[in-house]
């Protein structure tokens, strides 16, 4: 079940930050293997 919370946290982070992305590097930083949710 904690796996679902991690997905929720990740998607919340992406949808919050994506509108502020100014470059492809900003978007790439939001990919799951680059995102830092700590």
Phi and psi in degrees as a GROMACS rama.xvg file:
@    title "Ramachandran Plot"
@    xaxis  label "Phi"
@    yaxis  label "Psi"
@TYPE xy
-62.5237  -24.9567  UNK-2
-58.7483  -40.0707  UNK-3
-65.7047  -36.9573  UNK-4
-65.8134  -36.6418  UNK-5
-65.089  -39.8837  UNK-6
-64.1094  -44.3868  UNK-7
-60.2149  -46.4548  UNK-8
-61.2437  -42.3046  UNK-9
-63.6076  -49.1074  UNK-10
-65.3179  -37.3601  UNK-11
-60.2984  -43.9872  UNK-12
-61.6453  -46.7295  UNK-13
-62.6844  -48.1863  UNK-14
-68.3689  -24.3691  UNK-15
-77.1178  -39.5608  UNK-16
-91.181  -25.7708  UNK-17
-58.1565  -41.2896  UNK-18
-62.4624  -21.2615  UNK-19
-90.3171  -4.16675  UNK-20
-67.2933  127.071  UNK-21
-105.252  -16.9615  UNK-22
-144.592  170.555  UNK-23
-64.326  -30.7798  UNK-24
-65.6176  -36.7859  UNK-25
-64.0692  -41.3571  UNK-26
-67.6073  -43.3953  UNK-27
-62.0025  -31.6409  UNK-28
-65.7126  -19.7134  UNK-29
-89.0493  -6.65389  UNK-30
-63.3507  150.232  UNK-31
-54.3585  -36.9479  UNK-32
-80.1005  -6.78077  UNK-33
-111.51  -20.4992  UNK-34
-68.5553  136.627  UNK-35
-115.779  106.768  UNK-36
-103.395  13.199  UNK-37
